[in-house]
Amino acid sequence: MSKIQEARSVELLVQGQDTQDGAGVRLTRVLSHDLQERLDPFLMLDAFGSDNPGDYIAGFPNHPHRGFETVTYMIAGRMRHKDSGGHEGLLQNGGVQWMTAGRGLTHSEMPEQEEGVMEGFQLWLNLPAKNKLCEPWYSDIQSEDIPEVTTANGVLVRVIAGHSHGTDGAIQREHTDPLYLDLHFPATADVIFEQPLQTTHNAFVYVYRGGLDVMQGGTSTTVPIKRMAVLTNSGEGLVLRAQANTRAIVIAGKPLNEPIAQYGPFVMNTREELVQAVDDFRAGLMG
């Protein structure tokens, strides 16, 4: 018997756009500018994955950020982070880097491998206006420090942020209350996973192995590999039915309902604040 009495349905299926960023890293932009208001507080989701070093070896040399948080989840590979706040860390298989840019810093993310697979995600999470100029903050969360729980149906849930099945995630954020789950379904078809969601929170699912169905009552919508399902806001939770060995991320958060003004790596609330961000960067005030 389902614990979710009214499940969310799929409002929109999104196919990401292939692009390049940094010094030529090939990636797929899944959540882009045109979905920022719909999926507030999330600003961007990039998926990257390749076993061709030419697709990732140039990395992301020094670049600035202000006004939001970056969450990098490494499925496979090794990436070295250095920033103007004096922080340095190695992001590797299964680990997460959570960085609050706040008032601004510069950093680099460079591959620390010359061959093999590099795969993962980078999510941009907005900050409320009152926190956009906060002190920058950074944390490397190694794979073994990410809480995990296995459901009665055999679904392994890595709880990066928020709460799931009685397990608190590695990170909590008061203002946006983000949920970030990595779901590993077992080698059995038609396994069900359920997750309560607050109706006020925007949510989406992205499939990176296999495929699944988003269930609502007697109907369902299939979400194939490399697709994002934007979920409706009606319903008390999410019900998924997956193919064998499916892997997917589930992300949800409380919208800020504030104006979004973006110029590249700066995300503020007004054009005037963006101009100030550019001036501060040029003046060397971000390191």
N, C-alpha and C positions, 0 to 999 in steps of 0.2 A: 504494500500500500504506500503510495507516494506521500511524503510529508509536505510537499509543496502542493497546496490545493489549487492555486492559480499561478501557472507558470508563464514566464515571459515568452513572447514569440519573436521571430526575426522581422525586423523592420526593413533592413537593407543588407544585401550581400555585396561586399567590396573586394575587387581585385586590385592589389597594389600595383604601383607603377615602378618599373625598373628605372633606376637613376644611378648617379654617382655622387659621392660626397667626399669631404676631406681632400686627399691628394689623388683621388681617382678610385676610391673603394666602391666596388659595385654592390648595390643593395636594392631592396624593394621597399618603397615608401608606402606603407599600408594605411596609416592614418595621416592624412595630409591637411593642408590649410583649410580646405573647404568643409572639413568635418569638425573643426575646432569648437564651434559653438554647439553643435549637436552633441559632441562627446566631452564637453567641458566637465572636469578640469584638465583633460588630456589634450596635448597640443600636437603630438607627433608620435608615430610608432614606425620604426625602421626594422626590417628583418634582413639579416645578412647570413649567407651560407654558401661556402664554396670550398672545393679542394684544389682549386687552381690558385697558386700564390699570386699570380698576376692580378687577381680580382681584389686582393686585400693587402698586399705587401707594403704599399705606399702609406697606408695608415692615415691617421688624422693628426697632422702636425699642429703646433701651437695655434689656438683659436680662442676667442673670448666667449663668455656667457654672462647674462644678467637676467634676473627676474623670475627664474623657474628652477626646477630640479630635473636632473637627468638620472635615469635608472637603466644601467646596462647589465643585461643578464647574458652570461656567456654559457652557451650550451656545450661548445667544444672549442678549444683553442686557448691561446695565451696572448694577453694584451697588457702592455705596460702603461700605466697612468702616471703623469707628473703634472703638478699644477703650481701656480704662482704663490699659493699659500704654503708651499714647502712640503706638500703631501706627495707621496709616491707609493704605488702599490702595483701588484701583479694580479690581474684578473684572469682566472683560468677556469677549467672545466667545472660547470655547475655553480660558479660564484656570481655574486652580484656586487656592482659598484653603485652606491647611492650618493649622489653629489647635489648639494644645495648651492647653486651659484650665488643666490642672494644679490648683494650689491655689485658683485662682479669679480671674476678671476679669468685667467687664461690657463688652458691646460692642453696637453697632448695625449693621444691614445695611439700607441704604436705597437704593431704586432711583434711579439717576441718568439717568432717561429718563421721558418723559411719554407716549410712544406707542411702538408697535411690539411685537415679540415679546420676552418674557422667558421663558427656558426653562433648566432645569438640574436638578441633584440636590444634596441635602445628606445626607451620610452621617455617622452618629455611630459612632466607634470607641472602644471602651473602653480604659482604661489599667489596668495591673496595680496591685495594692494598694500596692506599694512606690513607685510613681510618681504616685499620685493627687494628691499635694500638691507636685509638682515645680514649678519655675519655669515660668510661662506662656511660650509660644513661638508665633510666628506667621510665616507665609511666604505671599507672593503669588507664584504661578508663572504667568507669562504664557504664552499659547498657544504662542508660538514656542520656549519653553523646555521644553515637554513632549516627551520623546523619542517618535519614531514609527518604525515599521518596517512594510514591506509584505511580506506573505508571497508565496510562489511562486504561490499561487492568486489573488493580487490583493486580499487583505484588508488594509486599512490599520488598524494597531493603534496607538492612542495609549496609551503605557505611563505611566500616572499614578503607580502604585506597584508595586513588585515587579519581576518579570523576565518577558520574553516574547520568544521567537524571537531569543535572543542580545542582547537590548536591555534595559538597566537602566532602571527607571522614575525619575521625578523625585524620588520619596520612597522611603526604606526605613525600616522600623521593626523593631527587633530582637525585641521581646517578642511582637508579634502577627503579624509577617511578612506584612503585607497585600499582596494582589494587587488592582489596580484597573486594568482595561483598558476602553477605549472602542473598539468594533469597528465599522468602516465597511466593509460588504460592497459589492462592485462591482455594476454594472448587469447582472449575469448571474445567473440562477437556479441553485440547487443547488450553490453554491460551499461548500467544506468549510473549516472552521477547527478546528485542534486546539491544545490547551493542556495541558501536564502540570500536575497538581495533587498535592500531598502528601495522602496518605490521612487524615492527622491534621487537615487543615484543612477547616473548613466553607466551603461555596461556594454561590453562586447566580448566576443570569443574569436580567437585566431587559431586555425588548425595548421600545425607544421609537420605532422605525420598522420597518415591514414585519412580518416574522415569521420564525421559524426552527424547526428540529427539533433536539432533543437526541438524538443517535444512540448506541445501545448495541448492538453486534453487528448483528443483522439487524432490530432493532426501533427505533422512534423515538417520541418524544413531541413533539407540536407545541406551541410556545409562541407565542401570538399577541401582537399589539401590546398594550402596557400590562399585561403579566403578568410576574410573577416566578416563575421555576422554582427551587425549593430542590432542590439536588442531593444524592443519596445520598453517603455517605462511602466506599463500596466502589468501587474503581477508581483507576487511576493518572492519569487525566486526563479532559478534556472534549472531545467531538467535536460540532461544530455544523454543520448544513447549512441555509443561509439562502435566503430569497427575494431577488430582486433589490433592491438598494439598502437592505437591512436595516441598522439600527444597533442595537447592544445594548451594555450594560455587563456585564462579568464581574467578580465580586468574590469573593475568598476570603481566609481568614485563619486563624491558629493560635488556637484557643480558650484563654482564660485559666483556665477551670475554677475560677473564684472566685465567691463569692456576689455577686449584683447587687442593690443597694438603690437605688431611684430615687425622687426626688421632683422632678418637673418637670425643671428644667435642672441638677439635681445628681445625679450618679451615683457612689455610694460602695459600700462592702461591708457596712455595718451600719446599722441605724436610728439608733444613737447618732451615727455619723459624719454622717448626714443632718441630725440636729438641730443638730449643730455647724456644718454648712455654712449652714443657715438663720440661725443666730445670728450667724455671721461676716458674712454678707451684710447683715443688719440693722444690724450694728455698723460697716458701711462698710469692711470689710476686703478687699472685692473691687473696690475702686475706685469 
